[in-house]
């Protein structure tokens, strides 16, 4: 392969996207998920201190981003680690969502 063929193949693989830009986007996504986690923890603690109990729906939303990231990574890369992590996050999000919805139903039935 000559230099032009290698360059053309690289462009095709990267779909004409800048590798540096892709790395920046990856770092931005990781930072966004981390900030979500910190805000959720602050809101979680504030809600408990206010005597309002635990809002599992908030945590389901937070962990759903990690769940989605791992499902997309598994779909594209077919790695077993991503599949196992995606399944674990899906189970976690499902349990938290069901807990939140059951809590809403129980509190509305009490009224």
C-alpha positions as CSV (number, residue, x, y, z in Angstrom):
1,X,0.0,0.0,0.0
2,X,1.2,3.4,-0.8
3,X,0.7,6.6,1.3
4,X,-2.4,7.7,-0.5
5,X,-4.1,4.3,-0.1
6,X,-3.4,4.3,3.6
7,X,-4.8,7.8,4.0
8,X,-7.9,6.9,2.0
9,X,-8.5,3.9,4.1
10,X,-8.0,5.9,7.3
11,X,-10.5,8.5,6.2
12,X,-13.0,5.8,5.4
13,X,-12.6,4.2,8.8
14,X,-12.9,7.5,10.6
15,X,-15.7,8.8,8.3
16,X,-13.7,12.0,7.6
17,X,-13.8,12.9,11.3
18,X,-10.8,14.3,13.1
19,X,-9.3,11.8,15.5
20,X,-8.5,14.6,17.9
21,X,-12.1,15.8,17.8
22,X,-13.3,12.3,18.5
23,X,-11.0,12.1,21.6
24,X,-12.3,15.5,22.9
25,X,-15.9,14.3,22.4
26,X,-15.1,11.1,24.3
27,X,-13.6,13.1,27.2
28,X,-16.5,15.5,27.2
29,X,-19.0,12.6,27.5
30,X,-17.0,11.1,30.4
31,X,-16.9,14.4,32.2
32,X,-20.7,15.0,31.6
33,X,-21.5,11.6,33.1
34,X,-19.2,12.4,36.1
35,X,-20.9,15.8,36.7
36,X,-24.3,14.1,36.5
37,X,-23.2,11.7,39.2
38,X,-21.9,14.4,41.5
39,X,-25.2,16.5,41.1
40,X,-27.3,13.4,41.7
41,X,-25.3,12.7,44.9
42,X,-25.8,16.3,46.1
43,X,-29.6,16.1,45.3
44,X,-29.8,12.6,46.9
45,X,-28.2,13.8,50.2
46,X,-30.3,17.0,50.2
47,X,-33.5,15.0,49.8
48,X,-32.6,12.6,52.6
49,X,-31.7,15.5,54.9
50,X,-35.0,17.2,54.1
51,X,-36.8,14.0,55.2
52,X,-38.2,13.2,51.7
53,X,-36.8,9.7,51.4
54,X,-34.8,8.3,48.5
55,X,-35.6,9.2,44.9
56,X,-34.6,6.1,43.0
57,X,-35.9,7.7,39.8
58,X,-33.1,10.2,39.9
59,X,-30.5,7.4,40.2
60,X,-32.2,5.5,37.4
61,X,-31.8,8.5,35.1
62,X,-28.1,8.9,36.1
63,X,-27.2,5.3,35.5
64,X,-29.2,5.1,32.3
65,X,-26.4,7.2,30.6
66,X,-23.8,4.6,31.5
67,X,-26.1,1.8,30.5
68,X,-26.6,3.4,27.1
69,X,-22.9,4.0,26.6
70,X,-22.1,0.4,27.2
71,X,-24.9,-0.9,25.0
72,X,-23.6,1.3,22.1
73,X,-20.0,0.2,22.7
74,X,-21.1,-3.4,22.8
75,X,-23.1,-3.0,19.6
76,X,-20.1,-1.4,17.8
77,X,-17.2,-3.3,19.3
78,X,-18.7,-6.6,20.3
79,X,-16.6,-6.9,23.5
80,X,-17.9,-9.2,26.3
81,X,-16.9,-6.7,29.0
82,X,-19.2,-4.1,27.5
83,X,-22.1,-6.6,27.2
84,X,-21.7,-7.7,30.8
85,X,-21.5,-4.1,32.0
86,X,-24.5,-3.1,29.9
87,X,-26.5,-5.9,31.3
88,X,-25.5,-5.0,34.9
89,X,-26.5,-1.3,34.3
90,X,-29.8,-2.4,32.7
91,X,-30.6,-4.5,35.7
92,X,-29.7,-1.7,38.1
93,X,-31.7,0.9,36.1
94,X,-34.7,-1.5,35.9
95,X,-34.7,-2.1,39.7
96,X,-34.4,1.5,40.5
97,X,-37.1,2.5,38.0
98,X,-39.5,-0.1,39.3
99,X,-38.8,1.0,42.9
100,X,-39.5,4.6,42.0
101,X,-42.7,3.8,40.2
102,X,-43.9,1.5,43.0
103,X,-43.1,4.3,45.5
104,X,-45.2,6.7,43.4
105,X,-48.1,4.3,43.2
106,X,-48.0,3.6,47.0
107,X,-47.9,7.3,47.9
108,X,-50.8,8.1,45.5
109,X,-52.8,5.2,46.9
110,X,-52.2,6.5,50.4
111,X,-53.9,9.8,49.5
